[in-house]
């Protein structure tokens, strides 16, 4: 009886170790992420994790932290007032993209007012698609429509950013402005595709890095505009 009990305990312990190893593997891989929704019928007090419990405003989006692998959907055909800001605390994993897009019918419109429509600061590993950014009027808007910027030290290279199927219009400066201001800090594996950029006061799409006659090297690599 003692031998049988020992064998049974070994069997239980073996299965327990296997289960623990499996759970550690699952929870150490952030491939899943959380999906969030923003809707014209939502409430910012909602958890935002389903269409029925969607958020309502860009303010709620900006006050939330998004992890690598998360997804954020705006309701198609609807207009949301405000300016999407993506700081270094959001996304920031080139191997596990944070996705921003539209759900439902048509594309959602981000009504930027007099400021920018989208601004990513010192972050990477995100994809944004199927949205409209509207600055309303080149005479009243005072900013670029879509900004990706870094001023990180150490010649940092921010990677894996995708912008596709976006319309950007009625902004007082550039339509798309992607730039860095510190030495060889820059972006790599940056893709812009199927963009409609029109009715802006300055350049339509502008990508540049820090400039000096003494600097040797490159800021940006593998940039695709198609």
MITILUM-185423 format. One line per 2 residues: their letters; for each residue x, y, z of N, C-alpha, C, O. Coordinates in Angstrom, 1 decimal, always signed. Each point is the difference from the previous one (the first is absolute). Example, Ala and Ser with C-alpha at 12.3 -4.5 7.8 and 13.67 -1.06 7.14 Angstrom:
% MITILUM-185423
AS = +13.2/-5.7/+7.8/-0.9/+1.2/+0.0/+0.9/+1.2/+0.0/+1.0/+0.0/+0.7  -1.4/+1.1/-1.4/+0.9/+1.1/+0.0/-0.8/+1.1/+0.8/+0.5/+1.1/+0.1
This chain:
% MITILUM-185423
XX = +0.8/-1.2/+0.0/-0.8/+1.2/+0.0/+0.9/+1.3/+0.0/-0.4/+1.0/-0.6  +1.5/-1.1/+1.3/+0.8/+1.2/+0.1/+0.7/+0.2/-1.4/+0.1/+1.2/-0.4
XX = +0.3/-2.2/-0.3/+0.6/+0.1/-1.3/-1.0/+0.6/-1.0/+0.3/+0.9/-0.8  -1.6/-1.4/+0.9/-1.0/+0.5/-0.9/-0.3/+1.5/+0.2/-0.2/+0.8/-0.9
XX = +0.2/-0.4/+2.2/-0.2/+1.4/+0.4/+1.1/+0.9/-0.6/-0.2/+1.1/-0.5  +1.5/-1.6/+0.6/+1.1/+0.8/-0.5/+0.0/+0.1/-1.5/+0.2/+1.1/-0.5
XX = -0.6/-2.1/-0.2/-0.1/+0.0/-1.4/-1.1/+1.0/-0.4/+0.1/+0.7/-1.0  -1.2/-0.7/+1.7/-1.1/+0.9/-0.3/+0.4/+1.4/+0.2/-0.4/+0.9/-0.8
XX = +1.1/-0.6/+1.9/+0.5/+1.4/+0.3/+0.9/+0.4/-1.1/+0.0/+1.2/-0.5  +0.9/-2.1/+0.0/+1.0/+0.4/-1.1/-0.8/+0.4/-1.3/+0.4/+0.9/-0.7
XX = -1.5/-1.7/+0.5/-0.8/+0.3/-1.2/-0.7/+1.3/+0.1/+0.0/+0.8/-1.0  -0.5/-0.5/+2.1/-0.7/+1.3/+0.2/+1.0/+1.2/-0.1/-0.2/+1.0/-0.6
XX = +1.4/-1.2/+1.2/+1.0/+1.1/+0.0/+0.5/+0.2/-1.5/+0.2/+1.1/-0.4  +0.0/-2.2/-0.3/+0.4/+0.1/-1.4/-1.0/+0.8/-0.8/+0.3/+0.8/-0.8
XX = -1.6/-1.1/+0.9/-1.1/+0.7/-0.7/+0.0/+1.5/+0.4/-0.3/+0.8/-0.8  +0.5/-0.6/+2.1/+0.0/+1.4/+0.5/+1.1/+0.8/-0.6/-0.2/+1.2/-0.4
XX = +1.4/-1.8/+0.4/+1.1/+0.7/-0.7/-0.2/+0.3/-1.4/+0.3/+1.1/-0.5  -1.0/-2.0/-0.2/-0.3/+0.2/-1.4/-1.0/+1.1/-0.2/+0.2/+0.9/-0.9
XX = -1.2/-0.8/+1.8/-1.0/+1.0/-0.1/+0.6/+1.4/+0.3/-0.3/+1.0/-0.7  +1.2/-0.9/+1.7/+0.6/+1.2/+0.4/+0.9/+0.5/-1.2/+0.0/+1.2/-0.3
XX = +0.7/-2.1/-0.3/+0.9/+0.4/-1.2/-0.8/+0.5/-1.1/+0.4/+1.0/-0.7  -1.6/-1.6/+0.5/-0.9/+0.4/-1.1/-0.5/+1.4/+0.3/-0.1/+0.9/-0.9
XX = -0.4/-0.6/+2.1/-0.5/+1.3/+0.4/+1.0/+1.1/-0.1/-0.3/+1.1/-0.4  +1.6/-1.5/+0.8/+1.1/+1.0/-0.1/+0.2/+0.4/-1.5/+0.3/+1.1/-0.3
XX = -0.4/-2.1/-0.6/+0.3/+0.2/-1.4/-1.1/+0.9/-0.5/+0.2/+1.0/-0.8  -1.5/-1.2/+1.1/-1.1/+0.8/-0.5/+0.1/+1.4/+0.5/-0.2/+0.9/-0.8
XX = +0.4/-0.7/+2.1/+0.0/+1.4/+0.5/+1.3/+0.7/-0.2/+0.0/+1.3/+0.2  +1.0/-1.9/-0.6/+1.2/+0.7/-0.4/+0.0/+0.5/-1.4/+1.0/+0.7/-0.4
XX = -1.9/-1.1/-0.4/-0.1/+0.3/-1.4/-1.2/+1.0/-0.2/-1.1/-0.5/+0.0  +1.4/+1.7/-0.3/-1.1/+1.0/-0.1/-0.4/+0.1/-1.5/-0.1/+1.1/-0.5
XX = -0.3/-2.2/+0.0/-0.5/+0.0/-1.4/-1.4/+0.4/-0.1/-0.5/+0.4/-1.0  -0.3/-0.6/+2.1/-1.4/+0.2/+0.0/-0.4/+1.4/+0.1/-0.6/+0.6/-0.9
XX = +1.0/+0.1/+2.0/-0.4/+1.4/+0.2/-1.4/+0.1/+0.3/-0.8/-0.9/+0.1  +0.4/+2.2/+0.1/-1.4/+0.3/+0.3/-0.6/+0.9/-1.1/+0.7/+0.9/-0.5
XX = -1.9/-1.1/+0.1/-0.7/+0.8/-1.0/-0.9/+1.0/+0.7/-0.8/-0.3/+0.8  +1.0/+1.6/-1.2/-0.9/+1.1/+0.5/-0.8/+0.6/-1.1/+0.5/+0.0/-1.2
XX = -1.6/+0.6/+1.5/-0.9/+0.6/-1.0/-0.4/+1.4/+0.5/-0.2/+0.2/+1.2  +0.1/+0.7/-2.2/-0.5/+1.3/+0.3/-1.2/+0.2/-1.0/+0.0/-0.2/-1.2
XX = -1.2/+0.6/+1.8/-1.2/+0.1/-0.7/-0.8/+1.2/+0.3/+0.2/+0.6/+1.1  -1.0/-0.1/-2.1/-0.8/+1.2/+0.2/-1.1/-0.3/+1.1/-0.5/+1.0/+0.5
XX = +0.2/-2.2/-0.2/-1.0/-0.3/+1.1/+0.7/-0.5/+1.2/-0.7/-0.6/+0.9  +2.0/+0.7/-0.8/+0.7/-0.6/+1.2/+0.0/+1.0/+1.2/-0.6/+1.1/-0.1
XX = +1.2/-1.6/+1.1/+0.2/+0.8/+1.3/+1.4/-0.2/+0.5/+0.6/-1.1/+0.0  +0.1/+2.2/+0.3/+1.4/-0.1/+0.5/+0.1/-0.7/+1.3/+1.1/-0.5/+0.4
XX = -2.2/+0.3/+0.3/+0.0/-0.8/+1.3/+0.0/-1.5/-0.3/+0.2/-0.8/+0.9  -0.4/+0.4/-2.2/+0.0/-1.4/-0.4/+1.4/-0.6/+0.0/+0.9/+0.8/+0.0
XX = -0.8/-2.1/+0.0/+1.4/-0.6/-0.1/+0.5/+0.1/-1.4/+1.3/+0.0/-0.2  -2.1/+0.2/-0.8/+0.5/+0.2/-1.4/+0.4/-1.2/-0.7/+0.4/+0.1/-1.1
XX = -0.6/-1.3/+1.7/+0.5/-1.2/-0.6/-1.0/-0.8/-0.9/+0.2/-1.1/-0.4  -1.4/+1.7/+0.1/-0.9/-0.5/-0.9/-0.8/+1.1/-0.7/+0.0/+1.1/+0.6
XX = -0.7/-1.4/-1.7/-0.8/+1.1/-0.6/-1.1/+0.4/+0.9/-0.3/+1.2/+0.1  -0.3/-2.1/+0.6/-1.1/+0.3/+1.0/+0.5/+0.9/+1.2/-0.8/+0.7/+0.6
XX = +2.1/-0.9/-0.3/+0.6/+0.8/+1.1/+1.1/+0.9/-0.4/+1.0/+0.2/+0.7  -1.2/+0.5/-1.9/+1.0/+0.8/-0.6/+0.2/+1.3/+0.8/-0.8/+0.5/+0.7
XX = +2.0/+0.1/-0.9/+0.3/+1.4/+0.4/-0.7/+0.9/-0.9/-0.6/-0.4/-1.1  +0.6/+1.7/+1.4/-0.6/+1.0/-0.8/+0.9/+1.1/-0.6/-0.3/+0.6/-1.0
XX = +1.4/-0.3/+1.6/+0.8/+1.1/-0.4/+1.5/-0.3/-0.1/+0.5/-1.0/+0.5  +0.2/+1.9/-1.3/+1.4/-0.1/-0.1/+0.7/+0.4/+1.3/+1.1/-0.5/+0.2
XX = -1.7/+1.3/+0.6/+0.6/+0.3/+1.3/+0.2/-1.3/+0.8/+1.0/-0.1/+0.7  -2.0/-0.8/-0.7/+0.2/-1.2/+0.7/+1.1/-0.9/-0.6/+0.8/-0.6/+0.7
XX = -0.7/+0.6/-2.0/+1.1/-0.7/-0.7/+1.3/+0.6/+0.5/+0.9/-0.8/+0.3  -0.7/+2.1/-0.3/+1.3/+0.6/+0.4/+0.3/-0.2/+1.4/+1.2/+0.0/+0.4
XX = -2.2/-0.3/+0.5/+0.3/-0.2/+1.4/+0.2/-1.5/+0.3/+0.3/-0.3/+1.2  -0.3/-0.5/-2.2/+0.2/-1.5/+0.2/+1.4/-0.4/-0.5/+0.5/+0.7/-0.8
XX = +0.0/-1.7/+1.4/+1.3/-0.6/-0.5/-0.3/-1.2/-0.8/-0.7/-1.0/+0.4  +1.3/+0.9/-1.6/-0.2/-1.1/-0.9/+1.3/-0.8/-0.1/+1.1/+0.5/-0.2
XX = -1.2/-1.8/+0.4/+1.1/-0.9/+0.1/+0.3/-0.6/-1.4/-0.9/+0.0/-0.9  +2.1/-0.5/+0.6/+0.2/-0.6/-1.3/-1.0/-1.2/-0.2/-0.3/-0.7/+0.9
XX = -0.2/+0.6/-2.1/-0.9/-1.0/-0.3/-1.5/+0.4/+0.2/-0.9/-0.7/-0.4  +0.7/+1.9/+1.0/-1.4/+0.5/+0.1/-0.5/+0.5/-1.3/+0.8/+0.3/-0.9
XX = -2.1/-0.1/+0.8/-0.7/+0.5/-1.2/-1.0/+1.1/+0.5/-0.7/-0.2/+0.9  +0.6/+1.3/-1.7/-0.9/+1.0/+0.3/-0.8/+0.3/-1.3/+0.5/+0.3/-1.0
XX = -1.9/-0.5/+1.1/-0.9/+0.2/-1.1/-0.9/+1.2/+0.2/-0.6/+0.1/+1.1  +0.5/+0.8/-2.1/-1.0/+1.1/+0.0/-1.1/-0.4/-0.8/+0.1/-0.7/-1.1
XX = -1.3/+1.1/+1.4/-1.2/-0.4/-0.7/+0.0/+0.7/-1.4/+0.1/+1.2/-0.1  -0.3/-2.0/-0.9/+0.0/+0.5/-1.4/-1.2/+0.9/-0.3/-1.1/-0.3/+0.5
XX = +1.3/+1.3/-1.3/-1.0/+0.9/-0.4/-0.3/+1.1/+1.0/-0.9/+0.8/-0.2  +1.6/-0.8/+1.4/-0.3/+1.0/+1.0/+1.2/+0.9/+0.2/+1.1/-0.3/-0.5
XX = -1.4/+1.5/+1.1/+1.1/+1.0/+0.2/+0.3/+0.1/+1.5/-0.9/+0.1/+0.8  +2.2/+0.0/-0.5/+0.4/+0.1/+1.4/+0.9/+1.2/+0.1/+1.0/+0.1/-0.8
XX = -1.3/+0.8/+1.7/+0.7/+1.3/+0.1/+1.3/-0.2/+0.9/-0.1/-0.6/+1.1  +1.2/+1.1/-1.5/+1.2/-0.1/+0.8/+1.2/-0.3/-0.8/+0.0/+0.0/-1.2
XX = +1.1/-0.3/+2.0/+1.3/-0.2/-0.6/+0.6/-1.3/+0.6/+0.2/+0.0/+1.3  +0.1/-1.0/-2.0/+0.5/-1.3/+0.5/+1.5/+0.2/+0.3/+0.8/+0.4/-0.9
XX = -0.4/-0.6/+2.2/+1.4/+0.1/+0.4/+0.5/-1.4/+0.5/-0.6/-0.6/+0.8  +1.7/+0.2/-1.4/+0.6/-1.3/+0.3/+1.4/+0.3/+0.6/+1.0/+0.2/-0.8
XX = -0.8/-0.3/+2.1/+1.3/+0.3/+0.6/+0.8/-1.3/+0.1/-0.4/-1.1/-0.5  +1.6/+1.2/+1.1/+0.9/-1.1/+0.1/-0.6/-1.1/+0.9/+0.5/-1.2/-0.1
XX = -1.4/+1.5/+0.9/-0.7/-1.0/+0.9/-1.0/-0.9/-0.7/-0.4/-1.0/+0.5  +0.1/+1.4/-1.8/-0.9/-0.8/-0.8/+0.8/-0.8/-1.0/+1.0/+0.5/-0.6
XX = -1.5/-1.7/+0.2/+0.6/-0.8/-1.0/+1.5/-0.3/+0.4/+0.3/-0.5/+1.0  +0.6/+1.0/-1.9/+1.5/+0.0/+0.2/+0.6/-1.4/+0.0/+1.0/-0.2/+0.7
XX = -1.6/-0.8/-1.4/+0.6/-1.3/-0.2/+0.0/-0.3/-1.5/-1.1/-0.2/-0.5  +2.2/+0.3/-0.2/+0.0/-0.2/-1.4/-0.4/-1.4/-0.5/-0.3/-0.2/-1.1
XX = +0.3/-0.7/+2.1/-0.3/-1.4/-0.4/-1.5/-0.4/+0.4/-0.4/-1.1/-0.2  -0.3/+2.1/+0.7/-1.4/-0.3/+0.4/-0.8/+1.3/-0.1/-0.1/+0.8/+0.9
XX = -0.5/-0.6/-2.1/-0.6/+1.2/-0.4/-1.3/+0.4/+0.8/-0.8/-0.9/+0.3  +0.7/+2.2/+0.0/-1.2/+0.5/+0.5/-0.8/+0.6/-1.3/+0.6/+0.7/-0.7
XX = -1.8/-1.2/+0.6/-0.8/+0.3/-1.2/-1.1/+1.0/+0.2/-0.8/-0.1/+1.0  +0.7/+1.2/-1.8/-1.1/+0.9/+0.1/-0.7/+0.0/-1.4/+0.6/+0.2/-1.0
XX = -1.9/-0.3/+1.0/-0.8/-0.1/-1.2/-1.4/+0.3/+0.2/-0.4/+0.6/+1.0  -0.5/-1.1/-1.9/-1.4/+0.3/+0.0/-0.8/-1.3/+0.0/+0.5/-1.0/-0.6
XX = -1.6/+1.0/+1.2/-0.9/-1.2/+0.0/-1.4/+0.5/-0.6/-0.3/+1.1/+0.0  -0.4/-2.1/-0.6/-1.3/+0.3/-0.5/+0.1/+0.5/-1.5/+0.9/-0.4/-0.7
XX = -1.9/+1.3/+0.4/-0.1/+0.5/-1.4/+0.7/+1.3/-0.2/-0.2/+0.9/+0.8  +1.0/-0.8/-1.8/+0.7/+1.3/-0.3/+1.2/+0.2/+0.9/+0.3/-0.8/+0.8
XX = +0.3/+2.0/-0.9/+1.1/+0.4/+0.8/-0.4/+1.0/+1.0/-0.8/+0.9/-0.2  +1.4/-1.0/+1.4/-0.3/+1.0/+1.0/+0.8/+1.3/-0.3/+1.1/-0.1/-0.6
XX = -1.6/+1.2/+1.0/+0.7/+1.3/-0.2/+0.4/+0.6/+1.3/-0.7/+0.0/+1.0  +2.0/+0.4/-0.9/+0.6/+0.7/+1.1/+0.0/+1.5/-0.3/+0.7/+0.4/-0.8
XX = -1.6/+0.3/+1.5/-0.2/+1.4/-0.2/+1.1/+0.7/+0.9/-0.3/+0.2/+1.2  +1.4/+0.3/-1.8/+1.1/+0.5/+0.7/-0.2/+1.4/+0.5/+0.9/+0.5/+0.8
XX = -1.9/+0.3/-1.3/-0.1/+1.4/+0.4/+1.2/+0.8/-0.5/+0.3/-0.1/-1.2  +0.3/+0.8/+2.0/+1.1/+0.9/-0.4/+1.4/-0.6/+0.2/+1.0/+0.6/-0.3
XX = -0.9/-1.9/+0.8/+1.2/-0.6/+0.4/+0.3/-1.2/-0.9/-0.6/-0.2/-1.1  +1.5/-0.7/+1.5/+0.4/-1.2/-0.8/-1.1/-1.0/+0.1/-0.9/+0.0/+0.9
XX = +0.9/-1.0/-1.8/-0.9/-1.1/+0.0/+0.5/-1.2/+0.8/-0.7/-0.6/+0.8  +2.0/+0.3/-1.1/+0.7/-1.1/+0.7/+1.4/+0.4/+0.3/+0.7/+0.5/-0.9
XX = -0.2/-0.9/+2.1/+1.3/+0.4/+0.3/+0.6/-1.2/+0.8/-0.4/-0.3/+1.1  +1.5/-0.4/-1.6/+0.7/-1.0/+0.6/+1.4/+0.5/+0.5/+0.7/+0.5/-0.9
XX = -0.4/-0.6/+2.2/+1.2/+0.6/+0.5/+0.9/-1.1/+0.6/-0.4/-0.6/+1.0  +1.5/+0.4/-1.5/+1.0/-0.9/+0.5/-0.5/-1.4/+0.2/+0.3/-0.7/+1.0
XX = -1.1/+0.2/-1.9/-0.5/-1.4/+0.1/+0.1/-0.7/-1.3/+0.3/+0.7/-1.0  -0.6/-2.0/+0.9/+0.2/-0.8/-1.2/-1.0/-1.2/+0.1/-0.7/-0.1/+1.0
XX = +0.7/-0.7/-2.0/-0.8/-1.2/+0.0/-1.5/+0.3/+0.0/-0.7/-0.6/+0.9  +0.3/+1.4/-1.9/-1.5/+0.2/-0.1/-0.4/+0.1/-1.4/+0.8/+0.3/-0.9
XX = -2.1/-0.6/+0.7/-0.6/+0.0/-1.4/-1.3/+0.8/+0.1/-0.8/-0.2/+0.9  +0.6/+1.1/-1.8/-1.2/+0.9/+0.0/-0.5/+0.0/-1.4/+0.7/+0.2/-1.0
XX = -2.1/-0.5/+0.9/-0.5/-0.1/-1.4/-1.5/+0.3/+0.1/-0.7/+0.1/+1.0  +0.2/+0.2/-2.2/-1.5/+0.1/-0.3/-0.6/+1.1/+0.9/-1.1/-0.2/+0.6
XX = +1.7/+1.4/-0.6/-0.5/+1.1/+0.8/+0.1/+1.3/-0.9/+0.7/+0.0/-1.0  -1.5/+1.0/+1.4/+0.0/+1.3/-0.7/+0.4/+1.0/+1.1/-0.6/+0.1/+1.1
XX = +1.6/+0.7/-1.4/+0.4/+1.1/+0.9/-0.3/+1.4/-0.7/+0.5/+0.2/-1.1  -1.3/+0.5/+1.8/-0.5/+1.3/-0.6/+0.3/+1.2/+0.9/-0.4/+0.0/+1.2
XX = +1.2/+0.9/-1.7/+0.3/+1.2/+0.7/-1.0/+1.2/-0.2/+0.2/+1.1/+0.5  -1.2/-1.4/-1.3/-1.2/+0.9/-0.2/+0.3/+1.1/-1.0/-0.7/+0.2/-1.0
XX = +1.9/+0.5/+1.2/+0.3/+1.1/-0.9/+1.4/+0.4/+0.1/+0.6/+0.1/+1.1  +0.1/+0.2/-2.3/+1.4/+0.4/+0.0/+0.1/+1.4/+0.6/+1.1/+0.4/+0.4
XX = -2.2/+0.3/-0.3/+0.1/+1.4/+0.5/-0.1/+0.0/+1.5/+0.4/+1.0/+0.6  -0.9/-2.0/+0.0/-0.2/+0.0/+1.5/+0.9/-1.1/+0.7/+0.3/+0.2/+1.2
XX = +0.1/-1.2/-1.9/+0.8/-1.0/+0.6/+1.5/+0.5/+0.0/+0.4/+0.6/-1.0  +0.3/-0.9/+2.0/+1.4/+0.5/+0.2/+1.0/-1.1/+0.1/+1.1/+0.3/+0.5
XX = -1.4/-1.5/-0.9/+0.9/-1.1/+0.3/+0.0/-1.0/-1.2/-0.7/+0.1/-0.9  +1.6/-1.1/+1.0/+0.1/-1.0/-1.0/-1.1/-1.1/+0.3/-0.4/-0.1/+1.2
XX = +0.0/-0.6/-2.2/-1.1/-1.0/+0.2/+0.5/-1.2/+0.8/-0.7/-0.5/+0.9  +1.8/+0.0/-1.3/+0.5/-1.3/+0.5/+1.5/+0.1/+0.3/+0.8/+0.2/-0.9
XX = -0.4/-0.4/+2.2/+1.3/+0.3/+0.4/+0.6/-1.3/+0.7/-0.6/-0.6/+0.8  +1.8/+0.2/-1.3/+0.8/-1.0/+0.7/+1.3/+0.6/+0.3/+0.7/+0.4/-0.9
XX = -0.3/-0.3/+2.2/+1.2/+0.8/+0.4/+0.8/-0.8/+1.1/-0.6/-0.6/+0.8  +1.9/+0.8/-0.9/+0.8/-0.5/+1.1/+1.2/+1.0/+0.3/+0.6/+0.5/-0.9
XX = -0.4/-0.3/+2.2/+1.2/+0.7/+0.4/+0.8/-0.8/+1.0/+0.7/+0.6/+0.9  -0.7/-1.9/-1.0/+0.7/-0.9/+0.9/+1.5/+0.1/-0.3/+0.4/+0.3/-1.1
XX = +0.4/-0.4/+2.2/+1.5/+0.0/-0.2/+0.5/-1.4/-0.3/-0.8/-0.9/+0.0  +2.1/+0.9/-0.3/+0.6/-1.3/-0.2/-0.2/-0.6/-1.4/+0.1/-1.2/-0.2
XX = -0.4/+2.0/-0.8/-0.2/-0.4/-1.4/-1.0/-1.2/+0.0/+0.2/-0.9/-0.7  -1.3/+1.1/+1.4/-1.1/-1.0/+0.0/-0.6/-0.2/-1.3/-0.1/+0.9/-0.8
XX = -0.3/-2.2/+0.5/-0.7/-0.3/-1.2/-1.3/-0.6/+0.3/-0.1/-1.1/+0.6  -1.0/+1.8/-0.8/-1.3/-0.4/+0.2/-0.6/-0.8/-1.2/+0.2/+0.5/-1.1
XX = -0.8/-1.6/+1.3/-0.2/-0.9/-1.1/-1.4/-0.5/-0.1/-0.8/+0.0/+0.9  +0.4/-0.5/-2.1/-1.2/-0.6/-0.3/-1.3/+0.8/+0.2/-0.7/-0.1/+1.0
XX = +0.5/+1.1/-1.8/-1.1/+0.9/+0.0/-0.7/+0.0/-1.4/+0.7/+0.1/-1.0  -2.0/-0.3/+1.0/-0.8/-0.2/-1.2/-1.1/+1.0/+0.0/-0.8/+0.1/+1.0
XX = +0.7/+0.7/-2.1/-1.2/+0.9/-0.2/-0.6/-0.3/-1.3/+0.7/+0.1/-1.0  -2.0/-0.4/+1.0/-0.6/-0.4/-1.3/-1.5/+0.4/-0.1/-0.7/+0.0/+1.1
XX = +0.3/+0.2/-2.3/-1.4/+0.3/-0.3/-0.5/+1.2/+0.9/-1.1/-0.2/+0.7  +1.8/+1.3/-0.7/-0.3/+1.1/+0.9/-0.2/+1.2/-0.9/+0.7/+0.2/-1.0
XX = -1.7/+0.6/+1.3/-0.2/+1.3/-0.6/+0.3/+1.1/+1.0/-0.5/+0.0/+1.1  +1.3/+1.0/-1.6/+0.4/+1.1/+0.8/-0.2/+1.3/-0.7/+0.5/+0.2/-1.1
XX = -1.3/+0.7/+1.7/-0.4/+1.2/-0.8/-0.3/+1.2/+0.9/-0.2/-0.2/+1.2  +0.3/+1.4/-1.8/-0.4/+1.2/+0.7/+0.9/+0.4/+1.2/-0.5/+0.4/+1.0
XX = +1.8/-0.6/-1.1/+0.9/+0.3/+1.0/+0.9/+1.2/-0.4/+0.3/+0.2/-1.1  +0.0/+0.7/+2.1/+0.7/+1.2/-0.2/+1.5/-0.1/-0.3/+0.7/+0.9/-0.4
XX = -0.1/-2.1/+0.7/+1.4/-0.3/-0.3/+0.1/-1.2/-0.9/-0.8/-0.2/-0.9  +1.7/-0.7/+1.3/+0.2/-1.2/-0.8/-1.2/-1.0/+0.1/-0.7/+0.0/+1.0
XX = +0.5/-0.8/-2.0/-0.9/-1.1/+0.1/+0.5/-1.1/+0.9/-0.6/-0.4/+1.0  +1.8/-0.1/-1.3/+0.7/-1.0/+0.7/+1.4/+0.5/+0.3/+0.7/+0.4/-0.9
XX = -0.3/-0.4/+2.2/+1.4/+0.5/+0.3/+0.6/-1.0/+0.9/-0.4/-0.3/+1.2  +1.5/-0.4/-1.7/+0.7/-1.0/+0.8/+1.5/+0.5/+0.1/+0.6/+0.1/-1.0
XX = -0.2/+0.1/+2.2/+1.4/+0.6/+0.2/+0.6/-0.3/+1.3/-0.6/-0.4/+1.0  +1.9/+0.7/-0.9/+0.8/-0.2/+1.2/+0.9/+1.2/+0.1/+0.3/+0.7/-1.0
XX = +0.2/-0.4/+2.2/+0.8/+1.3/+0.2/+1.3/-0.3/+0.8/+0.6/+1.0/+0.4  -0.3/-2.2/-0.2/+1.2/-0.3/+0.8/+0.9/-1.0/-0.8/-0.3/-1.1/-0.2
XX = +1.5/+1.6/-0.2/+1.1/-0.8/-0.6/-0.6/-1.0/-1.0/-0.7/+0.3/-1.0  +1.0/-1.6/+1.2/-0.4/-1.1/-0.9/-1.3/-0.7/+0.4/-0.3/-1.1/-0.5
XX = -0.3/+1.6/+1.5/-1.3/-0.6/+0.4/-1.0/+0.1/-1.2/+0.0/+1.0/-0.7  -0.7/-2.1/+0.5/-0.9/+0.0/-1.2/-0.9/-1.2/+0.0/-0.2/-0.7/+1.0
XX = -0.4/+0.4/-2.2/-1.0/-1.1/-0.1/+0.5/-1.0/-1.1/+0.6/+0.4/-0.9  -1.0/-1.6/+1.1/+0.3/-1.0/-1.0/-1.3/-1.0/-0.1/-0.7/-0.1/+0.9
XX = +0.6/-0.5/-2.1/-1.1/-0.8/-0.3/-1.3/+0.8/+0.2/-0.9/-0.4/+0.7  +0.8/+1.5/-1.4/-1.1/+0.9/+0.0/-0.7/-0.1/-1.3/+0.6/+0.3/-1.1
XX = -1.9/-0.6/+1.1/-0.8/-0.2/-1.2/-1.2/+1.0/+0.0/-0.8/+0.1/+0.9  +0.7/+0.7/-2.1/-1.2/+0.8/-0.2/-0.6/-0.4/-1.3/+0.7/-0.1/-1.1
XX = -2.0/-0.3/+1.1/-0.6/-0.5/-1.2/-1.4/+0.4/-0.1/-0.8/+0.1/+1.0  +0.4/+0.2/-2.3/-1.4/+0.4/-0.3/-0.5/+1.2/+0.9/-1.1/-0.1/+0.6
XX = +1.9/+1.1/-0.6/-0.4/+1.2/+0.7/-0.5/+1.1/-0.9/+0.5/+0.2/-1.1  -1.6/+0.4/+1.5/-0.5/+1.2/-0.7/+0.2/+1.2/+0.8/-0.7/+0.3/+1.0
XX = +1.7/+0.5/-1.4/+0.4/+1.2/+0.7/-0.3/+1.2/-0.8/+0.7/+0.1/-1.1  -1.6/+0.8/+1.5/-0.3/+1.1/-0.9/-0.6/+1.2/+0.8/-0.3/-0.2/+1.2
XX = +0.3/+1.3/-1.8/-0.4/+1.3/+0.7/+0.7/+0.2/+1.3/-0.6/+0.2/+1.0  +2.0/-0.2/-1.1/+0.8/+0.4/+1.1/+0.9/+1.2/-0.5/+0.3/+0.1/-1.2
XX = +0.2/+0.7/+2.2/+0.7/+1.2/-0.4/+1.5/-0.2/-0.4/+0.5/+0.7/-0.8  +0.1/-1.7/+1.5/+1.4/-0.2/-0.2/+0.2/-1.3/-0.8/-0.9/-0.4/-0.8
XX = +2.0/-0.3/+1.0/+0.2/-1.3/-0.7/-1.0/-1.0/+0.2/-0.6/-0.1/+1.1  +0.3/-0.7/-2.1/-1.0/-1.1/+0.2/+0.5/-1.1/+1.0/-0.6/-0.3/+1.0
XX = +1.8/-0.3/-1.4/+0.7/-1.0/+0.8/+1.4/+0.5/+0.2/+0.7/+0.1/-1.0  -0.2/+0.0/+2.2/+1.3/+0.5/+0.3/+0.7/-0.9/+1.0/-0.5/-0.3/+1.1
XX = +1.7/-0.3/-1.5/+0.8/-0.8/+0.9/+1.4/+0.5/+0.0/+0.6/+0.1/-1.0  -0.1/+0.2/+2.2/+1.4/+0.5/+0.1/+0.6/-0.3/+1.4/-0.7/-0.4/+0.9
XX = +2.0/+0.6/-0.8/+0.7/-0.2/+1.2/+0.9/+1.2/+0.4/-0.1/+1.0/-0.8  +0.8/-1.1/+1.9/+0.9/+1.1/+0.4/+1.0/+0.2/-1.0/+0.6/-0.9/-0.6
XX = -0.3/+2.2/+0.3/+1.0/+0.4/-1.0/+1.2/+0.7/+0.6/-0.2/+1.0/+0.8  +1.4/-1.4/-1.2/+1.2/+0.7/+0.2/+1.1/-0.5/-0.9/+0.0/-1.1/-0.4
XX = +0.8/+2.0/+0.0/+1.1/-0.3/-1.0/+1.0/-1.0/+0.6/+0.6/-0.7/-0.8  -0.5/+0.6/+2.1/+1.0/-0.9/+0.6/-0.5/-1.4/+0.3/+0.7/-0.9/+0.4
XX = -2.0/+0.7/-0.5/-0.6/-1.3/+0.4/+0.1/-1.0/-1.1/-0.2/+0.3/-1.2  +0.7/-1.5/+1.5/+0.2/-1.1/-0.9/-0.9/-1.1/+0.3/+0.1/-0.5/+1.2
XX = -0.9/+0.0/-2.1/-0.9/-1.1/+0.2/-1.3/+0.2/-0.5/-0.2/+0.8/-0.9  -0.8/-1.5/+1.4/-1.4/+0.1/-0.5/-1.0/+0.0/+1.2/+0.2/-0.6/+1.0
XX = -1.3/+1.3/-1.2/-1.1/+0.0/+0.9/-1.0/-1.1/-0.3/-0.4/-0.8/+0.9  -0.1/+0.7/-2.1/-1.1/-0.8/-0.4/+0.4/-1.1/-1.0/+0.9/+0.2/-0.9
XX = -1.5/-1.4/+1.0/+0.4/-1.1/-0.8/-1.3/-0.8/-0.3/-0.9/-0.2/+0.8  +0.8/-0.3/-2.1/-1.1/-0.8/-0.4/-1.3/+0.7/+0.2/-0.9/-0.4/+0.7
XX = +0.8/+1.6/-1.3/-1.2/+0.8/-0.1/-0.7/-0.2/-1.3/+0.6/+0.2/-1.0  -1.9/-0.6/+1.0/-0.7/-0.3/-1.2/-1.2/+0.9/+0.0/-0.8/+0.1/+0.9
XX = +0.6/+0.6/-2.1/-1.2/+0.9/-0.2/-0.6/-0.5/-1.3/+0.7/+0.1/-1.1  -1.9/-0.6/+1.1/-0.5/-0.7/-1.2/-1.5/+0.3/-0.1/-0.7/-0.4/-1.0
